[in-house]
Amino acid sequence: MKALVALVGRPNVGKSTLFNRLTRSRDALVADQPGVTRDRKYGIARYGEQSFLVVDTGGITEQESGVGELMRVQAQLAIEEADIILFLVDGREGLSALDETIAEQLRRAQKPLKLVINKTEGRDQELVASEFYRLGLGEPATISAQQGQGVGGLLQDLSTLLPLEGKEEAGIQARGLQFAVVGRPNVGKSTLVNRLLGEERVLSFEAPGTTRDSIAIPFCHQGQDYTLVDTAGIRRRSKILDMLEKFSIAKTLEAIEAAQVVILVIDAREGVVEQDLHLAGLILESGKAVVIAVNKWDGLSSDQRRKVKADLDRRLPFLDFARVHFISALHGSGVGELFPSIDKAYRSANCHLPTAELNQALAAAVEKHPPPVVKGRRIKLRYAHQGGHNPPKIIIHGSQAEAVPVNYKRYLINYFRTAFALVGTPIALEFRTVKNPFKGRVNILTQRQRQKRKRLIRFRKGHR
């Protein structure tokens, strides 16, 4: 088991910057304002041939309620599971009363503890470190996480504090099937994530915008490996005023691109709104398999439930291939049924379609409903084969294939979906017109053919 190093401190001391520096990544969001990191975020750091886990935490504050309290709980969980703690303080601002409070709390954890003074670039490091000796935590490490100064020495100090095991490649790898949970702010994504994991793994709060970063969490369910990605809520562009929120949305879009299956969470109490349609369109454009989870289903009346179902049919007909689950993430009802749908959507998106069976299905579809006539000639679709996965791509060859209308394409997609029992994944069709090899070529007649042609012309003229 790899050793785990937790980065702990008050807000805006540079924990996420150090996390990115140690893991050689840009996984953690960084901005010049407090409270950017709110959940625990894990990565792998390397020193020489050794590697260890690093966990970034939200800043510990004196706030005893709301998001601040939840961030403190997440940080406490990281402290409890850590093998060593890096306590970060701000060398620019100097020692604060909150630093002293946190130091006392960390001493009670009775774990190897290293004081790290960040943001010391351009300063007399001995002078900066002098006031932090009051904490009684031994010789501090003075670094600049942003510029990388002193980080090598910090890694060397870490190697003496605990055995760093394993010769593994850098970068935390997605394990098993990777799926992302996306939706508007405050639809219950983080509550659903915690319910799926069976623990309070990410911060869940009533206020919208609680999740700022995309959090990847490997876990195992009934013997199968998954990697779950909790994402920040995406709101209308006109509402995106904060630069930090723009970064959060960019990370969410990256998570959609990286995922193999996307769970679109919709708030049943608000119904399908414009932003849900926008998100659904983004998922469809990305070609990802999708499962729809209608959350907060508990407590709705029969009339409200009928209205929501009608709303789904009316406003999301382009996702009619996705399985819809009506759930309560808070109470857990219906959540367990998401896993079979995720697995089925993944298998459908990565299925192999044999060429012989594809051609049989194409012939049956054309026989049942022939293609339309274009410019006085009927479109002929001759044969098909698979051209890719995730989503399944079917290439169809024929004459005038580029003129196949949209409604007939939709008919073929639905026919293939039924024929191969594909659920939860879009299907991409590509039409290629078979080229006439003799187009543009002049047929040069032999002497005998020219004589025969002349005889036929004379014969036809003689019978007029």
N, C-alpha and C positions, 0 to 999 in steps of 0.2 A: 504493500500500500504506500502511495506517495505521501511525503510529508506535506502538511498544509500550513501556509503562512497567511495570516490575516492582516490586512492593512486597516488600522483603526485610528480615529482622531476626530476632532470637531470638523464642521463643514469648511470646505474651501481651503484646505491645507495642502492639496495636491495628491490625494490618494489615487484618484483615477489616472492622473498623469504618470505616477510611479507604476501603477498597474500596467499601463500601456508600454512603459519603458521596460519593465521586467519581462512581459510576455511578448515583446517585440511585435505589437499589434496596435490596432486602433479600435479595439472592441469596446472599450469603455468611453462613454460620452464625456467630453471635457469642455467646460466653459468657465469664464471668469465670473462666476456667481455661485453662491452657496446652494446646496440642496440638489445638485444635478443627479448624483447617484442616490438611489433610494432602496434598491434591492441588492442582494448579494450577487456578485458576478464573478465567475470562476475562469481561470486561465492557467496555462502551464508556462513556467519560467525555466530557463536553463542556465547552468553555470558550468562551463567546460563540458564534460560528458554526462553530468548529473542533471536531473530535472526535479522540480517540485511544483505543487499546486499553489496558486495565489488566489485569494478571495478579496475582492474590493467591496467595501461596505459604505453605507450612507453615513453622513456625518452625525456624530452624537451631539445632541443639544440638551438644553435644560427644559425644553418643552415637555410637559407631562400629559399632553392629550393630542389628539389629531394625528397628522402625518408624522410629526416629530417623534411621538411616542412609538409609532410603528417602526420608524427607521431605527430607533434605539433598540427595539426588540430584535430586528434583523441583525444589527451589529452584535448584540449579545449572543445570538445563535452562532455567528461566525467565530466569536471568541471561544465559545464552549467547544467547538469542533476543531479549533486550530491546534497545531503542535507548537507554533511559535507566533508571537504577536509583534508586529512592527507598529509602534506608536508614533504617528506623524504629528509634528507641530510646525508652526509657521515661523521661520526665522526673521521675516520682515516685521511681523506684528509683535513678536516677542512672547513671553510667557503670559498666559491669561489664567484667570480663576477657573475657567472651564477646563483648561489643560490639567490643572492640579486635581480637579474632581475626577477626570477620566483616568489620570495616573493612579489615583487611589483605588478606583474600581478595577483597573487592570492588575494591580498588585494582588488583589484578592483572588484573581483567577489562578494564581500560583502556577504560571506557565512561563517558559523562557520569553523574555521581553527585551526588545531592543528599541531605544529611543532614536528617532530619525528626525533631524532638523532640516526641513526642506526650504527652498527659496533662499539659499545663501549665496547665490551668484553675485559677484561684485562687492562682497562684504568681507570684513575681517572675521574669519570663521571662529577663531578662538574667542573673540569678543562676543560674537553672536551666541556661542555655546555656553558662555560663562553663566548667564542667568538661569539656564535650564538645568544646571547641576543641582538646583534647589529641589528638583523632583526626586533626587536620590535613586536614579535609574542607571547609574554607571556612566561609562564613557559613551557619549552620543555619536551618531554618524551624521556628518554635515554633508548635504547633497543639494543638487539642483535637478529635480526630476525632469524638468522641461528641457534642460540642456544636456543632461546625462552626466554632469560632474559628480564624482563621488559614488556613483551607482556601482561601479566595479568593486570599490572597497566595501560597500555594503553587502554585495553578494559574497565576497570573501569572508566577511564576518558571519554571515548566515551559515556558510559551510562549516564553521567551527561550532555553531550552536546546536545543530542537529544533523543526523546522517541523511544526506540527500540521495535517495535511491533511484535506480532506473535509468536506462539509457534509451529514452524514447524520443521521438521526433517532437519538435516544438509545435505548438498550436493545438488547442483542444479539438479533438475530432468528433464530429457528429456520430452518434452511435445508433445503428439500426435505422428505422423509419423516422424521418424528420418531418414534423408537422408544425405549422405556425397557427397561433390563435390571433385573429385580427377582428377589428370592429371599431365602432365609434367610441369616443370617450364615455366611460361610466356605464357600459352595457354589461359589465360583470366578467370581463376577460380574466383578470387576475384571480377572482373568486373561483372561476371555472378551472384555472390552472392549478390552484391549491387543491381543489376537489379531485382533479384527475391524478394528482401526485399523492394525495392522502396526507398532506402536511401543509403547514403555513410557510410555503417556500418563497412566495413573492408577496410584496406589500399590497394589501387590499383595503381600500378606503372609499367612503361615499363620494368624496369630491372628485370631479372629472380631472383627468391629467395626472393621476397618481403615478402611473408607470411612465417613465421618461425614456428608458433604454430598452433594447430588445434583449431579453434574458434567455439564453439557451440552457436547457436543463436535461441532461441524459438521465434516463430512468428505465426501470424494467417493469412490465405489466404482464402477469401470467406467463412468465418465461420468455417474453419477447422484448427485445430492446427497442427503445424509442428515444428520440431527442425532441423535446417540446420547446417551442420558442414563444414566450409571452412578449407581446409588442405594445407599443404606445398607441393610444387611440388616434385615429385620423379624423380630423374635422374639416369643415369647408375651408377652401383656400382663403376666403375673405376673413375667416376667423384666426388665421395663422399669423399672429403679430410678433410672437417671440422667436428670435433666431434659434434659441435652444429647441423650441418645438419643431422648427423646420428640420433640424438635425435628427430629432426623434422620428419624424415621419420618413426621412430618408432611410433610417435604419429599419423601419417597418417595411418599406418597399424592398430593401435588400433581403429581409427575412422571407418575404413572399417569393422572391426569385430563388432563394436557396432551398425553400421547403419543397417537399415532395407532395404533401397534402396541406390544404389550408382549411381551417375551421373558421367560417364566417359567423360571428356572434351578432345576433339581432335582439334588440330589446322588445319583448312582446307587449309591454305596456305603452310603448310609443309607436309600435307598428313599423312598417318599412318606410323609411324616410329617404330623402334625396341622397344623403351621404351614404346610406346603405347601398343604393344603386350605383353610386360612384365606386365604392369599394368592390362591389360585385363585378363591375366592368373591368377594374384593374386586375382582379384575379382571373377573369376570363381571358383578358389580353395576354396574361403571362402563361396561359395554357396549363395551369396547375389543376390537379384534382381538388375537389372541394366538397366539404360537408357543411350543411347549414345547421346551426344550433340557435333555436329561438329561446332565449333565456327569460327568466322571471315569469314563467308560465303559471306558477302557483298563485292562487288567489284571484285569477281572472274568472269572470262569469262566462257562462256558455255563449252568450251573445258576443262578448269580447273575443272569445276564442274563435268563433266562426268568422268574425271580422278580420282577425289576423290571418287566418288561413286563406280567406278570399283575397286579402291584400298580397300575400305571397304569390298566389296564382296570377294575379293581375299585373303585379309590378316586377316580378322576377321570372318571367316565362323563359328567358334565355339561360336560366340555371335549372331548368326542369329535370336535368339529368342528375342533379345532386340530391342525396338523401336529406330529409329534413327531420330534425329531432326537436321535440318540445321539452325543455328541461328547466330545472331549477338548480343553478350552480350552488346557491346558498344552502339548500336542503339536500341536494344530491340526487333528486329524482330525475331519472332518464340519462344521467351522465355516463353510467357504465355502458349504455348502448352505443356510445360514440365510437368506442374502439373497434367493433366489428365493421362499422361503416368506414372508418379510416383505413382499415386493412383492405377492405374490398375496393375502395377508391384507388388505393396504391397499386393493387394487383391489376386493376383495369387499366390504369395509366401506363403500366409497364408490360402489358400482355404481348404475347407473340401471336400474330394472326397468320396462319398458314396461307400461302398463295393460292393453293387449290380451293380451299374453303372460301377465301375472299372472292374468287372468280365465280364460284357457285352462288354466293350471296348476291353478287352484282348481277348475274344473269337472272336470278329470281326476281330481284328488284325491278330490273328493266322489263321483264315479262309482265309483271303485275301492273306496272305503271310506266309505259315507254316515255323516253325523253321527248320534249316538244320539237316542233318543226321550226327551223330558223332559216330565213331567206329561201323558202321553198324546199329545203332539204331537212330531213329528220336527223337530229344529233345521234350519232352511234357511239356507244361506250363499249369498248371491245374487251379489255382486261384490266386487272388491278393487282397491286402488290403493296406491301407495307413499306413505308419509307422512314419510319422513326418511332420513338417511344416518348412518353411523358410530355405531351399527350400522344396517343396513337395517331400516326399520320398514314393516310391511305392515298396512294397515287393511282389515278385512273387515266388510262390511255384511250383515245378514240378520235373520231373525226368531228370537227367543230366543237371539241371539248371545251375550248375557252368561252363558248357561248352558252354554257349551261346556266340557266337562271338561278337566282338565289333560292326560290321556293323548292326547286328540284334538288338543289344541294342539301337543303334541310331535310327533304324526304329521304335522301340516301343516307344521311347521318343517322336519322332515327331508325332506318332499316338495319344498318350495320350495328347500331347499338343494341337493338333487339336480338339480332341474329347471333351476336357474340356475347350477350349478357354483360355489357359494359355499363358500370354504374359509377357515378361520381366523377367522371372525367370527360372533358370535351374531346371531340374528334376533329382532327384537321384533315381536310380533303384538298388534294392538289390535282388539277386536271391538265393533261398534256395532249395536245393534238398530234396525231400520228402524221408525220410528214410523208407526202407523196414522193417517192424516189424518182419518178419520171417527170415531175413538174419542171417546166422550163426547157426540157430536152426536146430537140427536133428529131423526129423519126426519119432517118435517111433510108429510102427504099432502094432495093437492089434492082438491077436491070430487069430481071424476071418479074419482080413485083410491079414495076412501072408498066410493063407490057400487059400484065393481067389487069391492072387498073384501067388502062385505055380500052381493053376489050369490054370490061364491065360498063364503062361509060357509053360506048357505042351501042351495047346491047340495050341499055335503059333508054337511050334516045330512040332506038328503033321500035320500042313498044309504047311510045307516048301517043 
